[in-house]
Amino acid sequence: MRTALSVSRYLLSMDPLRDPTGILLVMDYYALSTMNEEDNMLLIRMVESDKIDIHYRDELGNFVGKLTDMPNWAYSYAMALYRFEKYVVGAESFDGTLSSTEALVSAIQRFPYIVEQLLKENNHDFSGRPKITDWTPVLKDLQLMGSATKQDPKYDAIVYHASRSACDLISKIFVKKSFAFWEHHDVLVWLHQAAVEAISTESKEDGERITYYPSPALQRYRGINPETFDDRERLLPEEANPLDPTLLEMSLVVDPNRRRMLRLGGNRHNNVLEALENQARNEIRGFMIGGRPTHEIDPDSPMLEVFLQSMLPWNHLEGLPPPNR
């Protein structure tokens, strides 16, 4: 993970304004995965320095957002502070902007639906009623908080829905990759306490409701494919393989002395016997003048043979003109 974090820092430094690779979607995950105090502090400093913004511009305007406007950075920032306060000696003297609980309460108020997603991804049992963390009423209140999100009057419906869609996409990637950070008992207790505090802050006596509008700058990531950040490559199951294993085996066998396969599809010969005779005649003529020309590749040869021969600059595929060199 240290290597992945180093590469992500390099990619971000190449173009921090546009972030064309979408590395900000997973850089927080790499920083927390190293379990290193220095990388943990890097995540905290990136958020609190306000030196990295999210920029997006289209015909509707130029939008700028902060790192914590992204769901993954809001929650990961709180997690980094929690680790720092719990495990680092002298953390009480750290002059930070927020405490870990304050940061988590802020994240839950803006992205309340992520709490339930994290619990479900960790296969948390909601059937029981433990004395410390009773999630059933908390999750109901968080669902009400999430449904209260409204459109920002400064922007039209197109901007709002595009921002909402991008926010949901970022949340999906975050939960899929970082759910394991939130499975330990002490973290769940902390998460529960922060959720209760966020709910109590939401339902203040004056009745003023805190409404979060997703940052329009998040539209930058709405076209991201979540599979890009998968840790494992997806493979087709064996029964879904469209290629017959017997054909694959034959295609990998290199036999320079075999006869050419007869291609009937699109062949100008209507008579099969005539086609066979012409093929044999051409082969005999080729051997009489010194063998098959070395610059021409038979496309009916085994795939491995065609691939290896195509790497030689003096060869070309039958029926295709040579490339411009």
Secondary structure, DSSP 8 states (H G I E B T S, - for coil): -HHHHHHHHHHHHH-TTT-TT-GGGTHHHHHHHTT-HHHHHHHHHHHHH---EEEEEETTEEEEEEGGGSHHHHHHHHHHHHHHHHHSTTGGG---SS-HHHHHHHHHHH-THHHHHHHHHTT---SS--SS--HHHHHHHHHHHHHT----TTS-HHHHHHHHHHHHHHHHHHHHHHGGGG-SHHHHHHHHHHHHHHHHHHT-TT---------GGGGGGTT--GGGG-SS-----GGG-SS-HHHHHHHT---TTS------TT-S-S-HHHHHHHHHHHHHHHHHTTSS-TTEE-TTS-HHHHHHHHTSTT-EETTS-----
